[in-house]
Amino acid sequence: MAARAANDDLVFGMSTALTGPAAELGRNMKQGVEAAMAEANAQGGIRGRQLRLIALDDGYEPDRTAPNMRYLIDNQHVLAIVGNVGTPTAVVAAPIAMRKRTLLFGAFTGAGVLRKNPPVRYVINYRASYAEETGAMVDSLVEQFGLQPQQIAFFTQRDAYGDAGYIGGVQALERHGLPDEARVAHGRYQRNTVAVENALADILMASEPVRAVIMVGAYEPCAAFIRMAKDSGLEAKYLSVSFVGPEPLAEALGAVGDGVIVTQVVPHYDSDSTIVKRYHTALERWDPDARPSFGSLEGYLSMQVLLAGLRTIEGPLDREAIVESLENLGDFDIGLREPLSFSPQDHQASHQVWPTVIRDGRVCPVEWTDLFAEEVRP
């Protein structure tokens, strides 16, 4: 049998954080995408063609993302960009993808910049938005934990990522009767640093007592903030969006992390759903030393959604065909037990948010009602 030519592969690109403070997030996402590709390749690929990923490191810095995107699209001729990590990098990546008519798919960010209405043709998402994550937090804090909107503060990264989570959270607070955004305590820190002291001071000096802090940041500064806040006597609930990386956050916090809530946009990796069981098998085959994580599960699920689109293509497997295949999926199921849907008017497959809580260094699944029922209100 003649050897398969490498140029017959279906090649996809990724610009992600493989070094720096967000490196674990990038490595996990890459691991999940590659595990899904390896699983598909073992089953014959797509119409007999193997899938391959070219991943470049951008260190979670936008000025490195732009040249990566151009190199992947212009020099490596990738069919699509998959699984990029981060909002500040997405702000740079999305316009390049649009100009070059190349799909930016399944980015590890819930930012609104990738969720235009009507949607941009070349930007398609798997995960729920940050607005949906922070909205779920606010709804539960107000409706089940009994807080007033002005008792909820925000600790965010000073960039598009932090702003996306903050804006979504404030919109949720306004739905619950927040009279004035100026009454919301808001501390910010600089990306790729752990200089959180000023942010904490802004929250501690709030005119009203803070009883919950919603965090939109990376795991190292969030861990530093929680430690300092508790040392300062701030008795509050601490909640974070999924991008934080719950496992590294739990590891960084140790015993101090008990009770910290992290929303997820994928089910817990201990779930017994069909697709999660497949993920465990695929991950172990791809890397026997890999530990399951929410990040790699998101990468795996995102790639499964893309594969669902690829398998419907009957003509040439090119950039435009991939976009059209996803837009035409309609309602579909990958074994997640949750509804997924795409259309030309809807470029986000999932809107589901799952809460988890850190207990004894582990990230545990929980229901909002059970979580707050067992808590003593501050």
C-alpha positions as CSV (number, residue, x, y, z in Angstrom):
1,M,0.0,0.0,0.0
2,A,1.3,3.4,-0.9
3,A,2.2,5.7,2.0
4,R,-0.4,8.4,2.6
5,A,0.9,11.9,1.6
6,A,1.1,14.3,4.5
7,N,-0.4,17.0,2.3
8,D,-3.6,14.9,2.1
9,D,-4.2,15.6,5.8
10,L,-7.0,17.9,7.0
11,V,-4.9,20.5,8.8
12,F,-6.2,22.8,11.5
13,G,-4.4,25.5,13.4
14,M,-4.4,26.8,17.0
15,S,-2.8,29.9,18.6
16,T,-2.8,29.3,22.3
17,A,-1.0,29.8,25.6
18,L,1.6,27.1,25.9
19,T,3.8,29.2,28.1
20,G,3.1,31.9,30.7
21,P,0.5,32.1,33.5
22,A,-2.3,30.7,31.3
23,A,-0.2,27.8,30.0
24,E,-2.1,25.1,31.7
25,L,-5.3,26.3,30.1
26,G,-3.8,26.2,26.6
27,R,-2.1,22.8,27.1
28,N,-5.4,21.3,28.3
29,M,-7.4,22.7,25.4
30,K,-4.8,21.4,22.9
31,Q,-4.8,18.0,24.6
32,G,-8.6,17.7,24.3
33,V,-8.6,18.7,20.6
34,E,-5.8,16.3,19.8
35,A,-7.5,13.5,21.7
36,A,-10.6,14.0,19.6
37,M,-8.6,14.1,16.4
38,A,-6.7,10.9,17.3
39,E,-10.0,9.2,18.1
40,A,-11.4,10.2,14.7
41,N,-8.2,9.2,12.9
42,A,-8.3,5.8,14.4
43,Q,-11.8,5.4,12.9
44,G,-10.6,6.3,9.4
45,G,-10.6,10.1,9.7
46,I,-12.9,12.1,7.5
47,R,-13.5,10.4,4.1
48,G,-10.2,8.6,4.6
49,R,-8.2,11.7,5.3
50,Q,-6.4,12.2,8.7
51,L,-6.8,15.2,10.9
52,R,-3.8,17.1,12.1
53,L,-3.3,20.1,14.4
54,I,-0.6,22.8,14.2
55,A,-0.5,24.6,17.5
56,L,1.6,27.8,18.1
57,D,2.3,29.4,21.4
58,D,1.2,33.0,21.9
59,G,1.7,33.1,25.7
60,Y,-1.8,34.7,26.1
61,E,-0.5,37.9,24.6
62,P,-2.4,39.5,21.6
63,D,0.8,40.8,19.9
64,R,1.9,37.2,19.4
65,T,-1.5,36.0,18.3
66,A,-1.7,38.1,15.1
67,P,1.5,36.7,13.5
68,N,0.5,33.2,14.5
69,M,-2.9,33.6,12.8
70,R,-1.4,34.9,9.6
71,Y,1.3,32.2,9.5
72,L,-1.3,29.4,10.1
73,I,-3.7,30.7,7.5
74,D,-1.3,32.0,4.8
75,N,1.7,29.7,5.2
76,Q,0.2,26.5,6.6
77,H,-3.1,26.9,4.7
78,V,-5.1,25.5,7.6
79,L,-8.8,24.7,7.0
80,A,-9.9,26.4,10.2
81,I,-8.5,27.8,13.5
82,V,-9.8,25.7,16.5
83,G,-9.6,26.1,20.2
84,N,-7.7,29.4,20.7
85,V,-7.5,30.4,24.3
86,G,-8.4,33.8,25.8
87,T,-10.4,37.0,25.2
88,P,-7.6,39.5,24.6
89,T,-6.1,37.1,22.0
90,A,-9.6,36.6,20.4
91,V,-9.9,40.3,20.0
92,V,-7.0,40.1,17.6
93,A,-7.7,36.7,16.1
94,A,-11.3,37.3,15.1
95,P,-10.7,40.2,12.6
96,I,-7.9,38.3,10.9
97,A,-10.2,35.2,10.6
98,M,-12.9,37.4,9.1
99,R,-10.6,39.2,6.6
100,K,-9.0,35.9,5.5
101,R,-12.4,34.1,5.4
102,T,-11.2,31.3,7.6
103,L,-13.3,29.9,10.4
104,L,-12.3,30.7,14.0
105,F,-14.1,27.8,15.9
106,G,-14.6,26.8,19.5
107,A,-12.4,29.5,21.1
108,F,-11.9,29.0,24.9
109,T,-13.6,32.3,25.7
110,G,-17.1,33.4,26.5
111,A,-16.6,37.0,25.4
112,G,-19.2,39.0,23.6
113,V,-16.7,40.0,20.9
114,L,-17.1,36.6,19.4
115,R,-20.9,36.6,19.8
116,K,-22.2,39.4,17.5
117,N,-25.9,39.6,16.6
118,P,-26.3,38.8,13.8
119,P,-23.4,36.5,14.0
120,V,-20.2,36.9,12.0
121,R,-19.9,34.2,9.3
122,Y,-16.4,33.1,10.2
123,V,-16.7,33.0,14.0
124,I,-18.6,30.0,15.5
125,N,-18.6,29.0,19.2
126,Y,-19.2,25.9,21.2
127,R,-19.4,27.2,24.8
128,A,-21.8,29.4,26.8
129,S,-20.9,33.1,27.1
130,Y,-19.4,34.9,30.1
131,A,-22.6,36.8,30.4
132,E,-24.4,33.5,30.8
133,E,-21.9,32.4,33.4
134,T,-22.0,35.5,35.5
135,G,-25.8,35.8,34.9
136,A,-26.2,32.3,36.5
137,M,-24.1,33.4,39.4
138,V,-26.1,36.6,40.0
139,D,-29.4,34.8,39.7
140,S,-28.4,32.2,42.3
141,L,-26.9,34.8,44.7
142,V,-30.0,37.0,44.6
143,E,-32.7,34.4,44.3
144,Q,-31.4,31.6,46.4
145,F,-28.8,33.2,48.7
146,G,-30.8,36.3,49.4
147,L,-28.3,39.0,48.5
148,Q,-29.0,42.5,47.3
149,P,-27.5,43.4,43.9
150,Q,-25.2,46.0,45.5
151,Q,-23.7,43.4,47.9
152,I,-22.1,41.6,44.9
153,A,-18.6,42.9,43.9
154,F,-16.4,42.1,40.9
155,F,-12.7,41.2,40.7
156,T,-11.6,41.3,37.1
157,Q,-8.7,41.3,34.7
158,R,-8.0,44.7,33.2
159,D,-8.7,43.8,29.6
160,A,-11.4,42.6,27.2
161,Y,-11.8,39.3,29.2
162,G,-12.5,41.0,32.5
163,D,-14.7,43.6,30.9
164,A,-16.8,40.9,29.2
165,G,-17.5,39.1,32.5
166,Y,-18.1,42.4,34.3
167,I,-20.6,43.8,31.8
168,G,-22.5,40.5,31.7
169,G,-22.7,40.5,35.5
170,V,-23.9,44.1,35.8
171,Q,-26.6,43.4,33.2
172,A,-27.8,40.5,35.3
173,L,-27.7,42.7,38.4
174,E,-29.8,45.3,36.6
175,R,-32.4,42.7,35.9
176,H,-32.6,42.2,39.6
177,G,-33.1,45.8,40.3
178,L,-29.6,47.3,40.7
179,P,-30.4,51.0,40.9
180,D,-27.0,52.4,39.8
181,E,-23.8,50.7,38.4
182,A,-21.7,53.1,40.5
183,R,-22.9,51.1,43.6
184,V,-21.1,48.0,42.4
185,A,-17.6,47.5,43.9
186,H,-15.1,46.7,41.2
187,G,-11.4,45.8,41.6
188,R,-9.2,45.2,38.6
189,Y,-5.7,43.9,38.1
190,Q,-3.2,43.9,35.2
191,R,-3.1,40.8,32.9
192,N,-0.2,38.3,33.4
193,T,0.5,39.7,36.9
194,V,-0.5,38.9,40.5
195,A,-0.6,42.5,41.5
196,V,-4.0,42.3,43.1
197,E,-3.6,44.6,46.1
198,N,-5.2,47.7,44.6
199,A,-8.1,45.7,43.4
200,L,-8.7,44.3,46.8
201,A,-8.5,47.8,48.3
202,D,-11.2,49.0,46.0
203,I,-13.5,46.2,47.1
204,L,-12.7,46.6,50.8
205,M,-13.5,50.3,50.6
206,A,-16.9,49.7,49.1
207,S,-19.7,51.9,50.5
208,E,-21.8,48.8,51.2
209,P,-20.7,45.5,52.8
210,V,-19.6,43.0,50.1
211,R,-21.0,39.5,50.6
212,A,-20.0,37.9,47.3
213,V,-17.2,38.5,44.8
214,I,-17.5,37.4,41.2
215,M,-14.0,36.8,39.7
216,V,-13.1,37.1,36.1
217,G,-9.4,36.4,35.9
218,A,-6.6,33.8,35.7
219,Y,-6.0,31.3,38.4
220,E,-2.8,32.8,39.9
221,P,-4.2,36.3,40.5
222,C,-7.6,34.9,41.6
223,A,-5.8,32.6,44.2
224,A,-3.7,35.6,45.4
225,F,-6.8,37.7,45.7
226,I,-8.8,35.1,47.7
227,R,-5.9,34.6,50.1
228,M,-5.4,38.3,50.7
229,A,-9.2,39.0,50.9
230,K,-9.6,36.3,53.6
231,D,-6.5,37.5,55.5
232,S,-8.1,40.9,55.4
233,G,-11.3,39.6,57.0
234,L,-13.6,39.8,53.9
235,E,-16.3,37.3,54.8
236,A,-17.8,36.7,51.4
237,K,-18.7,34.0,48.8
238,Y,-16.1,33.7,46.0
239,L,-17.2,32.7,42.6
240,S,-15.3,32.5,39.3
241,V,-16.0,31.9,35.6
242,S,-14.8,28.8,33.9
243,F,-11.7,30.4,32.2
244,V,-9.9,30.5,35.6
245,G,-9.0,26.9,35.3
246,P,-10.7,25.3,38.4
247,E,-8.0,22.6,38.9
248,P,-5.0,24.9,39.0
249,L,-7.1,27.3,41.1
250,A,-7.9,24.6,43.6
251,E,-4.2,23.5,43.7
252,A,-3.0,27.1,44.2
253,L,-5.5,27.7,47.0
254,G,-5.0,24.5,49.0
255,A,-7.2,24.4,52.1
256,V,-8.1,28.1,51.6
257,G,-10.1,27.1,48.5
258,D,-12.9,25.3,50.3
259,G,-16.3,26.7,49.2
260,V,-15.0,28.6,46.2
261,I,-17.6,28.2,43.4
262,V,-16.5,27.9,39.7
263,T,-19.1,27.8,36.9
264,Q,-18.4,25.4,34.0
265,V,-19.5,25.3,30.4
266,V,-19.0,21.6,30.1
267,P,-20.3,18.8,32.5
268,H,-18.1,17.5,35.2
269,Y,-15.4,15.2,33.8
270,D,-16.7,12.5,36.3
271,S,-20.2,12.6,34.6
272,D,-21.5,9.3,33.3
273,S,-22.8,10.8,30.0
274,T,-21.9,8.9,26.9
275,I,-19.6,11.6,25.4
276,V,-17.7,12.1,28.7
277,K,-17.0,8.4,28.9
278,R,-15.7,8.5,25.3
279,Y,-13.5,11.5,26.3
280,H,-11.8,9.5,29.1
281,T,-11.0,6.7,26.7
282,A,-9.7,9.0,24.0
283,L,-7.6,11.1,26.5
284,E,-6.0,8.0,28.0
285,R,-5.1,6.6,24.5
286,W,-3.7,9.9,23.4
287,D,-1.7,10.6,26.6
288,P,-1.8,7.9,29.3
289,D,-0.2,10.4,31.8
290,A,-2.9,13.1,31.2
291,R,-5.3,14.0,34.0
292,P,-8.9,14.7,33.0
293,S,-9.8,18.4,33.3
294,F,-12.6,20.8,32.3
295,G,-10.3,22.4,29.8
296,S,-9.3,19.3,27.9
297,L,-13.0,18.1,28.0
298,E,-14.0,21.4,26.4
299,G,-11.4,21.0,23.7
300,Y,-12.6,17.4,23.1
301,L,-16.3,18.4,23.0
302,S,-15.6,21.4,20.7
303,M,-13.7,19.2,18.3
304,Q,-16.6,16.6,18.4
305,V,-18.9,19.4,17.3
306,L,-16.6,20.4,14.5
307,L,-16.3,16.7,13.4
308,A,-20.1,16.5,13.4
309,G,-20.1,19.3,10.8
310,L,-17.2,17.8,8.8
311,R,-19.0,14.5,8.4
312,T,-21.9,16.1,6.6
313,I,-19.8,17.6,3.8
314,E,-20.4,15.9,0.5
315,G,-18.4,18.1,-1.8
316,P,-14.9,19.6,-1.4
317,L,-13.6,19.8,2.1
318,D,-12.6,23.5,2.1
319,R,-13.0,26.5,4.3
320,E,-16.3,27.6,3.1
321,A,-17.8,24.1,3.2
322,I,-16.9,23.8,6.9
323,V,-18.7,27.0,7.8
324,E,-21.8,25.9,5.8
325,S,-21.8,22.4,7.3
326,L,-21.9,23.8,10.9
327,E,-24.6,26.4,10.1
328,N,-26.7,23.7,8.6
329,L,-26.5,21.3,11.5
330,G,-29.6,22.6,13.2
331,D,-30.4,20.7,16.4
332,F,-27.9,17.9,17.0
333,D,-26.7,15.5,19.7
334,I,-23.1,14.4,20.5
335,G,-24.1,12.4,23.6
336,L,-24.0,15.4,26.0
337,R,-27.6,15.1,27.3
338,E,-28.0,18.8,26.6
339,P,-29.5,20.5,23.5
340,L,-27.0,21.8,20.9
341,S,-27.9,23.8,17.9
342,F,-26.5,25.8,15.1
343,S,-28.0,27.9,12.3
344,P,-27.0,30.8,10.1
345,Q,-28.6,33.1,12.8
346,D,-27.1,31.2,15.8
347,H,-23.4,30.6,16.0
348,Q,-23.2,29.2,19.6
349,A,-23.9,25.5,20.1
350,S,-24.3,25.4,23.9
351,H,-25.9,27.8,26.4
352,Q,-25.6,25.5,29.5
353,V,-23.8,26.5,32.7
354,W,-22.9,24.0,35.4
355,P,-21.8,25.0,38.9
356,T,-19.0,23.3,40.8
357,V,-17.4,23.9,44.2
358,I,-13.9,23.3,45.6
359,R,-13.9,20.9,48.5
360,D,-10.8,19.4,50.1
361,G,-8.7,20.4,47.0
362,R,-11.1,18.8,44.5
363,V,-13.5,20.4,42.1
364,C,-16.9,18.8,42.8
365,P,-20.2,18.9,40.9
366,V,-23.1,20.5,42.7
367,E,-26.5,22.0,42.1
368,W,-27.1,25.7,42.9
369,T,-30.0,24.8,45.2
370,D,-28.0,22.2,47.1
371,L,-25.0,24.5,47.3
372,F,-26.8,27.4,48.9
373,A,-29.1,25.2,51.0
374,E,-26.0,23.9,52.9
375,E,-24.3,27.3,53.4
376,V,-24.6,29.5,56.4
377,R,-25.4,33.0,55.0
378,P,-22.6,35.4,55.8
